[in-house]
Amino acid sequence: MAEGLLQEARIRIAYAELDLKENKDFAFCVRLFQEAVELLIKAMLRTLSIEYSKTHDPGKILEANKDILPEWLRQELNNITYASRWLRAEREPSMYGDEIEGIPPNKLYNEDYCVKA
């Protein structure tokens, strides 16, 4: 199962990088990176036999189980959970835009934002 999640994450990363270079669809790029981070964390959880509920921010589950994580992963935990939380907040806007302000997704993001993702 973890291997399948890793493969799905790799595919999303490849498409996000391609989209950034060729199409400049920054909102779609952010969305793909969000999905990739989510899948990568879920692959880690599966590998560690940690059960998780359906969530788009699995970083908090990883953090709740930090005591059983290998040292190298604990050292990166703050970065991982930050990325998971930050990208989770971008999930809906990257697809639907800002519905309150009436701003479409393609107007919310620029190249710098996508590169940060």
N, CA, C and O of each residue as an XYZ file, in Angstrom:
468
protein
N       0.822     -1.195      0.000
C       0.000      0.000      0.000
C       0.866      1.260      0.000
O       0.602      2.198     -0.753
N       1.899      1.281      0.843
C       2.780      2.450      0.909
C       3.468      2.688     -0.428
O       3.634      3.831     -0.853
N       3.864      1.614     -1.084
C       4.522      1.743     -2.391
C       3.602      2.416     -3.413
O       4.048      3.251     -4.200
N       2.333      2.052     -3.396
C       1.365      2.678     -4.300
C       1.189      4.157     -4.011
O       1.076      4.963     -4.935
N       1.166      4.518     -2.734
C       1.048      5.929     -2.360
C       2.273      6.713     -2.818
O       2.152      7.840     -3.297
N       3.456      6.112     -2.669
C       4.681      6.767     -3.135
C       4.656      6.984     -4.640
O       5.045      8.046     -5.128
N       4.200      5.983     -5.369
C       4.118      6.107     -6.827
C       3.153      7.222     -7.221
O       3.447      8.006     -8.123
N       2.018      7.295     -6.557
C       1.053      8.367     -6.842
C       1.650      9.741     -6.540
O       1.421     10.697     -7.281
N       2.407      9.837     -5.463
C       3.058     11.109     -5.113
C       4.086     11.493     -6.175
O       4.156     12.653     -6.583
N       4.876     10.529     -6.619
C       5.875     10.802     -7.665
C       5.213     11.322     -8.935
O       5.708     12.258     -9.563
N       4.113     10.724     -9.304
C       3.392     11.153    -10.510
C       2.930     12.597    -10.358
O       3.083     13.396    -11.281
N       2.374     12.933     -9.213
C       1.888     14.299     -8.989
C       3.029     15.313     -9.001
O       2.875     16.418     -9.521
N       4.157     14.942     -8.436
C       5.311     15.840     -8.448
C       5.789     16.065     -9.881
O       6.083     17.196    -10.269
N       5.865     15.003    -10.657
C       6.297     15.133    -12.052
C       5.346     16.028    -12.842
O       5.791     16.887    -13.603
N       4.047     15.834    -12.665
C       3.072     16.673    -13.367
C       3.122     18.120    -12.888
O       2.970     19.044    -13.686
N       3.331     18.318    -11.598
C       3.414     19.689    -11.071
C       4.622     20.412    -11.656
O       4.516     21.573    -12.051
N       5.764     19.738    -11.716
C       6.962     20.353    -12.289
C       6.780     20.643    -13.773
O       7.196     21.695    -14.260
N       6.166     19.721    -14.484
C       5.887     19.928    -15.903
C       4.922     21.090    -16.102
O       5.117     21.929    -16.982
N       3.892     21.130    -15.285
C       2.896     22.191    -15.386
C       3.515     23.553    -15.082
O       3.182     24.547    -15.726
N       4.398     23.595    -14.122
C       5.072     24.845    -13.769
C       5.902     25.357    -14.943
O       5.903     26.554    -15.232
N       6.602     24.461    -15.611
C       7.465     24.854    -16.732
C       6.679     25.195    -17.990
O       6.967     26.193    -18.650
N       5.699     24.383    -18.323
C       5.046     24.512    -19.623
C       3.762     25.326    -19.613
O       3.580     26.196    -20.465
N       2.882     25.065    -18.683
C       1.555     25.684    -18.727
C       1.411     26.913    -17.844
O       0.543     27.755    -18.072
N       2.256     27.008    -16.849
C       2.180     28.126    -15.897
C       0.816     28.196    -15.215
O       0.331     29.278    -14.885
N       0.206     27.034    -15.009
C      -1.063     26.966    -14.269
C      -0.699     26.787    -12.797
O      -0.651     25.673    -12.277
N      -0.445     27.913    -12.148
C       0.110     27.885    -10.801
C      -0.848     27.294     -9.774
O      -0.410     26.626     -8.837
N      -2.128     27.526     -9.932
C      -3.105     26.962     -8.995
C      -3.091     25.431     -9.065
O      -3.127     24.755     -8.037
N      -3.039     24.901    -10.271
C      -3.006     23.452    -10.441
C      -1.710     22.881     -9.873
O      -1.707     21.801     -9.281
N      -0.628     23.597    -10.052
C       0.665     23.190     -9.513
C       0.605     23.089     -7.987
O       1.075     22.107     -7.412
N       0.033     24.093     -7.332
C      -0.106     24.078     -5.875
C      -0.958     22.892     -5.446
O      -0.633     22.201     -4.480
N      -2.037     22.664     -6.161
C      -2.928     21.548     -5.836
C      -2.190     20.208     -5.926
O      -2.325     19.358     -5.046
N      -1.421     20.033     -6.982
C      -0.684     18.779     -7.149
C       0.363     18.583     -6.054
O       0.547     17.470     -5.562
N       1.041     19.652     -5.677
C       2.016     19.528     -4.592
C       1.331     19.215     -3.268
O       1.869     18.460     -2.458
N       0.151     19.783     -3.039
C      -0.592     19.456     -1.814
C      -0.901     17.965     -1.782
O      -0.698     17.301     -0.766
N      -1.391     17.449     -2.895
C      -1.720     16.030     -2.958
C      -0.471     15.169     -2.772
O      -0.524     14.137     -2.102
N       0.644     15.583     -3.357
C       1.884     14.816     -3.237
C       2.352     14.745     -1.787
O       2.724     13.674     -1.307
N       2.336     15.875     -1.090
C       2.757     15.888      0.316
C       1.832     15.004      1.150
O       2.289     14.235      1.997
N       0.540     15.120      0.905
C      -0.427     14.284      1.627
C      -0.135     12.800      1.408
O      -0.113     12.024      2.363
N       0.083     12.411      0.175
C       0.349     11.008     -0.138
C       1.677     10.528      0.443
O       1.775      9.395      0.913
N       2.691     11.377      0.414
C       3.987     10.999      0.980
C       3.893     10.752      2.480
O       4.461      9.790      2.996
N       3.174     11.626      3.174
C       3.020     11.433      4.625
C       2.209     10.175      4.909
O       2.527      9.423      5.831
N       1.174      9.947      4.128
C       0.371      8.735      4.326
C       1.194      7.478      4.049
O       0.992      6.450      4.695
N       2.118      7.555      3.096
C       3.014      6.420      2.846
C       3.914      6.174      4.055
O       4.157      5.027      4.430
N       4.407      7.255      4.661
C       5.219      7.106      5.880
C       4.405      6.448      6.984
O       4.880      5.535      7.659
N       3.175      6.920      7.163
C       2.312      6.356      8.207
C       2.065      4.872      7.970
O       2.113      4.072      8.904
N       1.802      4.508      6.726
C       1.576      3.089      6.397
C       2.823      2.260      6.689
O       2.739      1.171      7.257
N       3.971      2.785      6.297
C       5.224      2.070      6.519
C       5.469      1.830      8.003
O       6.014      0.798      8.396
N       5.061      2.791      8.816
C       5.240      2.681     10.265
C       4.067      1.978     10.951
O       4.011      1.918     12.179
N       3.127      1.447     10.158
C       1.930      0.756     10.669
C       1.086      1.646     11.576
O       0.527      1.185     12.571
N       1.003      2.917     11.221
C       0.170      3.862     11.962
C      -1.125      4.048     11.185
O      -1.114      4.466     10.028
N      -2.229      3.736     11.827
C      -3.533      3.913     11.198
C      -3.911      5.394     11.213
O      -3.568      6.125     12.143
N      -4.604      5.814     10.196
C      -5.029      7.209     10.120
C      -6.424      7.292      9.525
O      -6.842      6.440      8.740
N      -7.129      8.338      9.918
C      -8.457      8.577      9.364
C      -8.301      9.369      8.073
O      -7.208      9.825      7.740
N      -9.390      9.523      7.362
C      -9.345     10.316      6.136
C      -9.130     11.775      6.511
O      -9.952     12.393      7.188
N      -8.023     12.297      6.059
C      -7.682     13.689      6.322
C      -6.783     14.184      5.199
O      -6.047     13.410      4.586
N      -6.853     15.478      4.942
C      -5.957     16.063      3.951
C      -4.736     16.683      4.614
O      -3.864     17.222      3.931
N      -4.667     16.611      5.944
C      -3.505     17.084      6.695
C      -3.014     15.966      7.619
O      -3.210     16.031      8.833
N      -2.376     14.942      7.045
C      -1.916     13.832      7.881
C      -0.671     14.152      8.700
O      -0.222     13.323      9.491
N      -0.114     15.335      8.522
C       1.061     15.717      9.294
C       0.804     15.695     10.784
O       1.685     15.344     11.568
N      -0.410     16.073     11.178
C      -0.729     16.091     12.613
C      -0.742     14.677     13.195
O      -0.454     14.497     14.378
N      -1.070     13.680     12.386
C      -1.051     12.287     12.848
C       0.394     11.820     13.010
O       0.736     11.127     13.969
N       1.225     12.212     12.062
C       2.646     11.889     12.162
C       3.235     12.515     13.427
O       3.997     11.875     14.152
N       2.875     13.764     13.678
C       3.369     14.467     14.865
C       2.885     13.801     16.161
O       3.633     13.718     17.136
N       1.652     13.335     16.167
C       1.102     12.677     17.361
C       1.819     11.364     17.672
O       1.751     10.859     18.793
N       2.503     10.820     16.673
C       3.225      9.553     16.846
C       4.737      9.741     16.794
O       5.467      8.803     16.471
N       5.206     10.928     17.105
C       6.629     11.241     16.945
C       7.544     10.343     17.771
O       8.704     10.143     17.409
N       7.038      9.802     18.871
C       7.876      8.959     19.725
C       8.328      7.673     19.042
O       9.352      7.103     19.421
N       7.587      7.210     18.048
C       7.980      5.968     17.370
C       8.685      6.221     16.039
O       9.046      5.278     15.336
N       8.880      7.487     15.697
C       9.536      7.820     14.434
C      11.045      7.637     14.547
O      11.623      7.843     15.614
N      11.674      7.252     13.456
C      13.139      7.202     13.469
C      13.707      8.613     13.684
O      13.058      9.609     13.365
N      14.895      8.680     14.216
C      15.512      9.973     14.552
C      15.579     10.912     13.344
O      15.268     12.097     13.466
N      15.984     10.388     12.174
C      16.109     11.250     10.993
C      14.772     11.879     10.628
O      14.736     13.011     10.144
N      13.676     11.166     10.852
C      12.351     11.692     10.534
C      11.901     12.705     11.590
O      11.271     13.711     11.263
N      12.221     12.438     12.836
C      11.895     13.401     13.904
C      12.594     14.735     13.673
O      12.043     15.792     13.979
N      13.808     14.683     13.132
C      14.548     15.917     12.862
C      13.863     16.767     11.792
O      14.024     17.987     11.777
N      13.113     16.146     10.914
C      12.418     16.861      9.839
C      10.939     17.088     10.132
O      10.221     17.659      9.310
N      10.489     16.648     11.285
C       9.055     16.661     11.586
C       8.437     18.059     11.516
O       7.340     18.210     10.978
N       9.100     19.067     12.036
C       8.541     20.423     11.978
C       8.347     20.889     10.543
O       7.324     21.493     10.220
N       9.321     20.613      9.680
C       9.191     20.994      8.270
C       8.053     20.235      7.595
O       7.287     20.807      6.819
N       7.953     18.958      7.895
C       6.915     18.123      7.282
C       5.528     18.575      7.721
O       4.630     18.729      6.893
N       5.352     18.788      9.016
C       4.025     19.182      9.507
C       3.658     20.588      9.047
O       2.489     20.865      8.781
N       4.643     21.476      8.949
C       4.376     22.822      8.432
C       3.891     22.741      6.985
O       2.884     23.351      6.628
N       4.611     21.988      6.157
C       4.231     21.860      4.747
C       2.843     21.244      4.608
O       2.038     21.690      3.790
N       2.570     20.235      5.396
C       1.265     19.581      5.340
C       0.143     20.545      5.705
O      -0.874     20.613      5.015
N       0.329     21.284      6.783
C      -0.690     22.227      7.257
C      -0.877     23.387      6.270
O      -2.003     23.769      5.952
N       0.239     23.935      5.796
C       0.184     25.065      4.871
C      -0.498     24.661      3.554
O      -1.380     25.363      3.060
N      -0.081     23.538      3.007
C      -0.670     23.105      1.740
C      -2.117     22.660      1.911
O      -2.919     22.814      0.990
N      -2.463     22.118      3.061
C      -3.864     21.756      3.315
C      -4.751     22.990      3.217
O      -5.855     22.926      2.676
N      -4.273     24.102      3.736
C      -5.049     25.346      3.685
C      -5.214     25.847      2.251
O      -6.132     26.616      1.966
N      -4.338     25.421      1.356
C      -4.404     25.860     -0.044
C      -5.214     24.907     -0.922
O      -5.440     25.196     -2.097
N      -5.645     23.799     -0.379
C      -6.325     22.775     -1.180
C      -7.562     23.315     -1.902
O      -7.642     23.235     -3.128
N      -8.510     23.854     -1.168
C      -9.739     24.339     -1.801
C      -9.510     25.588     -2.653
O     -10.001     25.647     -3.781
N      -8.774     26.594     -2.148
C      -8.559     27.777     -2.992
C      -7.853     27.452     -4.312
O      -8.126     28.081     -5.335
N      -6.952     26.480     -4.289
C      -6.238     26.142     -5.521
C      -7.152     25.485     -6.547
O      -6.822     25.428     -7.732
N      -8.281     24.999     -6.099
C      -9.224     24.379     -7.026
C     -10.414     25.288     -7.335
O     -10.861     25.366     -8.479
N     -10.918     25.968     -6.315
C     -12.147     26.748     -6.475
C     -11.932     28.249     -6.468
O     -12.843     29.005     -6.802
N     -10.747     28.690     -6.094
C     -10.499     30.116     -5.974
C     -11.026     30.639     -4.646
O     -11.368     29.870     -3.747
N     -11.083     31.947     -4.542
C     -11.633     32.594     -3.347
C     -13.073     32.953     -3.667
O     -13.342     33.973     -4.302
N     -13.992     32.115     -3.227
C     -15.399     32.298     -3.577
C     -16.005     33.520     -2.909
O     -16.949     34.102     -3.442
N     -15.490     33.923     -1.760
C     -16.010     35.108     -1.074
C     -15.629     36.370     -1.838
O     -16.460     37.255     -2.042
N     -14.378     36.450     -2.258
C     -13.889     37.622     -2.989
C     -14.167     37.534     -4.491
O     -14.020     38.518     -5.215
N     -14.568     36.355     -4.949
C     -14.835     36.173     -6.375
C     -13.569     36.125     -7.221
O     -13.568     36.559     -8.373
N     -12.494     35.597     -6.646
C     -11.220     35.520     -7.364
C     -11.000     34.079     -7.819
O     -10.985     33.171     -6.988
N     -10.829     33.853     -9.119
C     -10.609     32.488     -9.608
C      -9.222     31.979     -9.198
O      -8.330     32.773     -8.902
N      -9.047     30.665     -9.183
C      -7.769     30.098     -8.736
C      -6.565     30.606     -9.525
O      -5.492     30.805     -8.957
N      -6.737     30.817    -10.829
C      -5.586     31.242    -11.632
C      -5.126     32.662    -11.305
O      -4.050     33.071    -11.739
N      -5.912     33.411    -10.555
C      -5.525     34.767    -10.142
C      -4.981     34.792     -8.708
O      -4.448     35.811     -8.267
N      -5.111     33.701     -7.995
C      -4.658     33.653     -6.601
C      -3.173     33.329     -6.459
O      -2.553     33.694     -5.460
N      -2.607     32.655     -7.436
C      -1.255     32.121     -7.305
C      -0.335     32.658     -8.390
O      -0.764     32.976     -9.499
N       0.952     32.750     -8.036
C       1.963     33.137     -9.014
C       3.092     32.105     -8.978
O       3.045     31.142     -8.213
N       4.083     32.319     -9.798
C       5.161     31.337     -9.913
C       5.932     31.172     -8.599
O       6.276     30.051     -8.225
N       6.202     32.265     -7.903
C       6.933     32.178     -6.634
C       6.182     31.317     -5.620
O       6.778     30.516     -4.900
N       4.878     31.498     -5.580
C       4.046     30.731     -4.651
C       4.115     29.244     -4.993
O       4.220     28.392     -4.111
N       4.054     28.956     -6.272
C       4.095     27.561     -6.721
C       5.461     26.935     -6.422
O       5.538     25.777     -6.011
N       6.515     27.685     -6.625
C       7.858     27.176     -6.331
C       7.992     26.890     -4.837
O       8.616     25.901     -4.451
N       7.412     27.746     -3.994
C       7.433     27.512     -2.547
C       6.725     26.204     -2.206
O       7.177     25.454     -1.340
N       5.613     25.933     -2.889
C       4.861     24.695     -2.648
C       5.728     23.500     -2.987
O       5.286     22.359     -2.855
